Amino acid sequence: MCTRLAFVALVAALSLAATKEDQIDREWAAQTLREALRQRTPILDGKGALVVSSAAVAEAIHVAVAGAVFGKATLREQRPFHAIRSGDYWVVHGSLPPGFAGGTAVTVIRARDGAVIWLFHEA
C-alpha cells in the first residue's frame, strides 16, 4: 500500500512540474508574440534578406501548410511541386498525373516574411 501511495505522489509531483513548465512556456510564447507583433520588419538582420529566398523553401512551406489542411497523403499524390516567383510572392502548386481530372493545393507565400497569404485547393 505504501508503494502505491508513493507512486501516486510521484506521479502527482511530476504532473505539477509539467504543468508549471507548460505555464512558463505559454507565458514565454505570449511575450514573444507581443514582441513580434511590434516589429516593423520580419527579420532582425537588417540586410533585407528574404525569409523565403528560394523555390525549395517555398515548397517546404507549401508541404507543411497544405499537408496539415488537406492531408499529407493527398499532397504526396500531387508531387512534384512547382514554385513560381511572382513579384514579392511565391505561388506554389502541385502536379497531377496525365489524364487525371481535378486540381491541386495552391499556396501563396510572401517572400519577405514567409506569411501564407492564401491557401486553397483548385477544383
N, C-alpha and C positions, 0 to 999 in steps of 0.2 A: 504494500500500500504506500509505503514511504517512497518507493522508487517511482510510482505513478505520480504522486504529488510533486516530486522533484522534476519529473519530466514535464508535467503541465506548467509548473512555474518557469521552467527554462523556455518552453515554447511561448509563454506569455511575455517573458522578458525580451525574447528575440522579436516578437511581433511589435512590441512597443518601440524597440530600437529601429526597426524597419520603418515604422510609422513616423518616427522623428526624422529619419533620413529622408523619407518621402516629403515631409513638410519642408525641410531645408531645401530640397531640390525644387519644390514648387515655388518657394519664395525667391530662390535664385533665378528661376526661369521667368517669373513675373517681373523682377527687377531688370533682367537682361532685355526683355521685351520692351519695357518702358524706355530704356536707353536707346534701343534700336529704332523705335518709332520717332525719337527726337533727332535722329541722324539726317543730314542733308544729302549725304552720298552713301551708296550701299557698301563701298569698300573704303577701308581706312588707310590704304596705302597712299592715296593722293596722287597716284600716277595716271589715273584714268583708265586703268586696266578693266577689261570686261570680265565679269564673272563667268559668262558663257562665251568663251573665246573660240570654240571650235564646234564642228558638227558632232564630234564624238561626245562632247559634254552635253549638247542639246539632246542628243539621242538618249543619253543616260537619264536625263531629267524626264524625258518622254516615257521611257520604260517605267520609271519609278511612279510617276503620277498616273499615267494611263493604265498601268498594270494594277494599281490599287483601286481604280474606279471600275474598269471593265473586266478585270481578271487577268492574271498572268498567262493562263492557258490561251485566252483569246489573243493576247498580244503576241505570244510566241508564233501563232499562225500568221501574223502579219509581217514577219521578217522577210527581207531586210527593210530597215527603216531608211527614210530619206530626210535629211535636214537641209533646208534651204534658207540661206540668209536673205532677209528682205528688209533693207534699211537697218534699223536698230533692233530687229527681231529675228528669231528663228522660227520657222514653221516646219514642224516635224510630222511625218505621216508614215504609215506602213505600206506594204505591198500586198497584193492578192495574187494567188496562183492564176495562170492563164485560164480564161473561161469561167472564172468564179465570179458570181454576181454579188454585189454588196459593197460595203465601204470599209474604211479603216479608221482607227482613232487618229485624231489630229490634235496637236498641242501647239499653241503659240506662246513663245517664251521671250521675254525681254532680255536682250543680251547683256545689258549693263549690270543687272542685278539678279537675273535668274528667275524673276517673277513669272508665274504661269498666268498669262493674260486670258487664255481661252482654252478650253478642253471640250471636245465633242467627238461624236462618232458619226462619220458620214453614213448616209443611208445607202 
